[in-house]
Amino acid sequence: MAKFNFKKGDTVEIIAGDDRGTKATVLEVLSKKNKVIVEGCKVAKKAIKPTEDNTKGGHINKEMPIDVSNVRKVEA
């Protein structure tokens, strides 16, 4: 398994993709997939089915994983 320089709560900068230049915090590290989930970046609209808790269903905005090579750690 690869060693990461990131952990939950770190501040990172997106260096590639649509959100290039954005600085935000890491919400989750997916070490087996070599990806991280960054707050407010690469947001996708997901459809959810109605359930007992959410009787209407509808859409939610969800952060999707970003490859580790597209993220750089920012020193505070």
KOLKOL-138905 format. One line per field, with one value per atom (N, C-alpha, C): residue number from 1; residue in three letters; atom name; x, y, z. Coordinates in steps of 0.1 Angstrom, whole numbers. Layout:
BEGIN
n NUM,...
res ala,...
atom CA,...
east X,...
north Y,...
up Z,...
This chain:
BEGIN
n 1,1,1,2,2,2,3,3,3,4,4,4,5,5,5,6,6,6,7,7,7,8,8,8,9,9,9,10,10,10,11,11,11,12,12,12,13,13,13,14,14,14,15,15,15,16,16,16,17,17,17,18,18,18,19,19,19,20,20,20,21,21,21,22,22,22,23,23,23,24,24,24,25,25,25,26,26,26,27,27,27,28,28,28,29,29,29,30,30,30,31,31,31,32,32,32,33,33,33,34,34,34,35,35,35,36,36,36,37,37,37,38,38,38,39,39,39,40,40,40,41,41,41,42,42,42,43,43,43,44,44,44,45,45,45,46,46,46,47,47,47,48,48,48,49,49,49,50,50,50,51,51,51,52,52,52,53,53,53,54,54,54,55,55,55,56,56,56,57,57,57,58,58,58,59,59,59,60,60,60,61,61,61,62,62,62,63,63,63,64,64,64,65,65,65,66,66,66,67,67,67,68,68,68,69,69,69,70,70,70,71,71,71,72,72,72,73,73,73,74,74,74,75,75,75,76,76,76
res met,met,met,ala,ala,ala,lys,lys,lys,phe,phe,phe,asn,asn,asn,phe,phe,phe,lys,lys,lys,lys,lys,lys,gly,gly,gly,asp,asp,asp,thr,thr,thr,val,val,val,glu,glu,glu,ile,ile,ile,ile,ile,ile,ala,ala,ala,gly,gly,gly,asp,asp,asp,asp,asp,asp,arg,arg,arg,gly,gly,gly,thr,thr,thr,lys,lys,lys,ala,ala,ala,thr,thr,thr,val,val,val,leu,leu,leu,glu,glu,glu,val,val,val,leu,leu,leu,ser,ser,ser,lys,lys,lys,lys,lys,lys,asn,asn,asn,lys,lys,lys,val,val,val,ile,ile,ile,val,val,val,glu,glu,glu,gly,gly,gly,cys,cys,cys,lys,lys,lys,val,val,val,ala,ala,ala,lys,lys,lys,lys,lys,lys,ala,ala,ala,ile,ile,ile,lys,lys,lys,pro,pro,pro,thr,thr,thr,glu,glu,glu,asp,asp,asp,asn,asn,asn,thr,thr,thr,lys,lys,lys,gly,gly,gly,gly,gly,gly,his,his,his,ile,ile,ile,asn,asn,asn,lys,lys,lys,glu,glu,glu,met,met,met,pro,pro,pro,ile,ile,ile,asp,asp,asp,val,val,val,ser,ser,ser,asn,asn,asn,val,val,val,arg,arg,arg,lys,lys,lys,val,val,val,glu,glu,glu,ala,ala,ala
atom N,CA,C,N,CA,C,N,CA,C,N,CA,C,N,CA,C,N,CA,C,N,CA,C,N,CA,C,N,CA,C,N,CA,C,N,CA,C,N,CA,C,N,CA,C,N,CA,C,N,CA,C,N,CA,C,N,CA,C,N,CA,C,N,CA,C,N,CA,C,N,CA,C,N,CA,C,N,CA,C,N,CA,C,N,CA,C,N,CA,C,N,CA,C,N,CA,C,N,CA,C,N,CA,C,N,CA,C,N,CA,C,N,CA,C,N,CA,C,N,CA,C,N,CA,C,N,CA,C,N,CA,C,N,CA,C,N,CA,C,N,CA,C,N,CA,C,N,CA,C,N,CA,C,N,CA,C,N,CA,C,N,CA,C,N,CA,C,N,CA,C,N,CA,C,N,CA,C,N,CA,C,N,CA,C,N,CA,C,N,CA,C,N,CA,C,N,CA,C,N,CA,C,N,CA,C,N,CA,C,N,CA,C,N,CA,C,N,CA,C,N,CA,C,N,CA,C,N,CA,C,N,CA,C,N,CA,C,N,CA,C,N,CA,C,N,CA,C,N,CA,C,N,CA,C,N,CA,C,N,CA,C,N,CA,C
east 8,0,9,5,13,12,22,22,18,9,4,9,10,14,2,-10,-22,-29,-36,-45,-58,-68,-80,-78,-83,-81,-70,-61,-51,-56,-49,-53,-45,-52,-46,-50,-42,-46,-47,-58,-60,-51,-43,-34,-38,-49,-53,-69,-75,-89,-97,-110,-119,-117,-113,-112,-98,-89,-75,-74,-65,-62,-70,-80,-88,-81,-82,-76,-87,-87,-97,-91,-100,-95,-99,-91,-93,-104,-115,-125,-123,-116,-114,-103,-95,-84,-88,-88,-91,-78,-70,-57,-56,-66,-66,-68,-75,-79,-69,-60,-51,-59,-69,-77,-80,-84,-88,-101,-109,-121,-119,-120,-117,-130,-132,-144,-147,-159,-163,-157,-149,-143,-148,-150,-155,-169,-178,-191,-200,-207,-216,-230,-240,-254,-258,-262,-266,-281,-287,-302,-303,-312,-314,-329,-331,-344,-352,-365,-372,-370,-369,-367,-376,-376,-384,-380,-367,-361,-364,-362,-363,-375,-387,-398,-399,-393,-394,-383,-372,-361,-355,-351,-346,-331,-324,-310,-302,-289,-280,-267,-260,-247,-236,-227,-218,-204,-194,-180,-175,-169,-164,-149,-143,-129,-120,-108,-99,-86,-79,-67,-56,-48,-37,-28,-25,-15,-20,-33,-39,-40,-34,-35,-22,-20,-7,-10,-2,-4,1,-7,-3,1,13,19,13,8,2,12
north -12,0,12,22,35,43,51,60,74,80,93,104,116,128,135,130,137,129,136,130,139,134,141,154,165,178,187,181,189,199,210,219,216,215,211,221,221,229,220,222,214,219,211,215,211,204,200,198,200,198,211,210,222,231,225,232,237,238,242,255,255,267,268,259,259,254,260,255,251,239,234,223,217,207,193,183,169,164,158,152,137,130,116,112,102,96,82,79,66,59,53,49,37,28,17,21,32,38,49,53,64,77,80,92,98,111,119,126,129,136,150,161,174,182,190,197,208,207,216,215,205,203,191,191,181,176,185,183,177,166,160,160,161,161,146,140,126,125,115,113,103,105,95,91,78,73,76,77,79,67,70,60,64,57,60,73,76,88,100,98,108,104,108,103,109,121,127,122,118,115,128,128,140,139,151,152,158,153,159,162,172,175,168,160,152,154,154,156,142,142,129,129,117,115,121,127,132,124,122,114,122,115,121,129,125,133,147,149,162,172,168,175,178,190,194,199,195,199,213,222,236,237,242,245,258,257,269,278
up 0,0,0,-8,-9,3,6,17,12,20,16,25,19,26,31,29,33,44,52,62,64,70,71,79,73,80,74,66,59,49,47,37,24,13,1,-10,-21,-33,-45,-53,-65,-76,-82,-92,-106,-108,-121,-121,-133,-134,-133,-133,-133,-121,-109,-97,-94,-105,-103,-96,-86,-78,-65,-64,-52,-40,-28,-16,-7,-1,7,16,25,34,29,33,30,39,33,41,44,34,35,26,30,22,19,6,1,-4,6,3,-7,-7,-17,-31,-33,-46,-50,-42,-44,-47,-39,-41,-28,-29,-17,-20,-10,-12,-5,-13,-9,-7,3,6,-5,-11,-21,-35,-37,-50,-57,-70,-79,-73,-72,-67,-78,-76,-85,-79,-88,-83,-85,-73,-73,-70,-77,-74,-63,-54,-43,-43,-41,-41,-28,-28,-16,-6,7,18,29,40,52,57,58,64,54,41,31,22,25,18,4,1,-12,-22,-17,-26,-31,-43,-50,-53,-52,-56,-45,-43,-34,-41,-36,-41,-33,-39,-32,-38,-29,-34,-39,-50,-56,-54,-54,-52,-63,-59,-68,-66,-77,-77,-69,-62,-53,-62,-74,-82,-86,-84,-88,-76,-65,-52,-46,-41,-35,-21,-11,3,4,12,14,28,30,43,49,61,67,73
